[in-house]
Amino acid sequence: MAFKGKGRLVNREELAEIFGVSLNTVTSWIRNGCPYEEKGRQGKPWKFNTRDVAEWNREQAQIEATGDGPMDEYELKLRKLAAEAAQAELDLARDRKLVAPIDEFERARAMENATIRANIMNVPGRVVSQLIGETSEARFKEVLSAELIQALESAADSDIDLEPEEEEPDAA
């Protein structure tokens, strides 16, 4: 998407100020293909169109983020080596049980939520006999709070078994 508007013609110092960067950064941009209106030389300042520079910066950020820039053989080897190292670290973390596949995590969360729900849904049946005839709001709150805390602590203490249960073969 192109930027709308004409932009402003500015020199290096103004460009640096507008983009909040140093003059060295502007020099680096020029070396890397930053567009300019007029090349500077002794006694004549560089001229940049701010719209063109902003669009160029956006394109550079996109290229850097997606890794779509041209790469030489050395960069490709470094990238491959980094990917292999990352995969080895992930495999090691998985072997040490420091990470888990997303589906296992989601299954564990679903089981935790089901346990919490079941415990909370049992609260009314457990407190009704304690509260029959009770008229004190403070007592209602006290009993309900104690039961809810017990339900949540019980859910927290429960073990979640993610291993599928093995079915026994039919003895027919």
N, C-alpha and C positions, 0 to 999 in steps of 0.2 A: 504494500500500500504506500503510495507516494505521499509525501507531505504536501499540504496545500499552502498556498502563498508563495511569494517570490523570495523570501529570505532577505538578508541584509548583507551588503558588502562590508567586510571588516578585515583588519590586518591581523597578524599573528597574536599580538598581545590581547586584542579585543576578543579574538576567537577563544583564546585560553581562558579569559575571564568569563565569557558566555557559557562555556562548557565546564567551567570549574576545574580546569586542569593546568598543568605547568607548561611553560614554553617547550621544555624537553619533550613532553608528550605530544605537543603539536608537531614538533620536528619529526618524531617517530611516526606520527600519522602520515606526514608527507612522504616519508620513505616507504611507507606501506601502501601508498596509492590514494591518499586522501585527495579529493578533487579541489582544485583552486581555479580562480579566474585569471590571475596573473602571478607569474613566478617572480619572487623577490630577488633583487640583486643590490649591489652597493648603491645606496642612495634611493632605492625604490622598494617600497614595502610589498610583501606578499598581499594578495587580495583573495579572500575566501567568501563564498556565498554560504551563509549559515544554514539555509535549507538543504543545500547539496551536502554539506558536511554532516548535518544531522541524519540525513538519509543514508549516507555512507557509513556512519557509525552504527546505525541500526542494522544495516546489512552485515557489517563486520561482526557484530554481536550475535546475529543469527547464524552466521557461518561458524563462529567459534562454539556456539551452543550445540549445533547439530553435527559438528565435525565434518562438514561438507567441503572444507577447503582442500586445495591440492596438497598431497603429501608425497614426500620422497620415500625411497626405500627404507632409509634409516628411521623416519617417523613411523612408518608402517610396522617395522620390527619392534620399535619401542611400544607401540600401541598393542601389538600382539602379546608382547612380554607382560605388559601391565594387565591385560585381560586374563592371561594364564595365571598370574600371581593372584589376582582377585578371585578367580575360580578356586585356586588351591586354598586360599584363606576361607572362602565360603564352605568348601568341603571339610576343612578342619573344624570350623565352628559347628557344622552340622554333626560331625563325628563326636564332638565334645558336648553335644546337645545344648549348645548356646543359641542356636537358631532353630526354627521349625518351619516347615512349609505352611503357606497361608491356609490351606484347607484344614490342616490339623489345628491351627490356632483358632480358626472360625468354629470348628467342631467343639473345641474346648470351651470357647466363650458361650456357645449355644447351650452346652451342658451346664455350665455355671449359672447362666440365666434361668434355665429350667429349674435347677435346684433352688435358687433364690425365690423364684415365683412359687414353687410348691411350698416352701417354708412360710412365705408371707401369707399365702392363701389358707394355711392351717391356723393362723393366728385367731380369726374369729371363733372357731370351734373351741380353742383352748381358753379364751378369755370370757366367753359368755357366762359360764357358771360362776366365775369370780366377780362378775359385774351385775348379776341379777339383783335388783332392788337397790343398787348403788345410785346415789343422787349427787355425789361430789364429783365435780368436774376434775379436780386435782387427782382424785383416785382413779378416774377413767384414764387420764393422761399417764399416770404412774404405771398402771397395769399394762396399757397398750405399749408404752415405751419399753418396758421390761420385756414384753413378749416379742416385739419387733427386734430388739437387740439380740435376744436369744435366737430368733429365727435367722438373722444375718450372721451371727457368730457360728451357728450350726452349719450354715451354708459355706462359710469360710473354712471351717474345719473338715468339710467333706472332701474325700479324695475323688478325683475325676479320672476314670480309667478310659484312656483313649484307644486301648488295644481292643480290637473286635473279639468278642467272645467266640471261642471255637465251639462249633456244634458237635455234639457227640453223634457218631454214626448210629443209624437205626439198627437195633439188635433184632432183626426179623429173621 
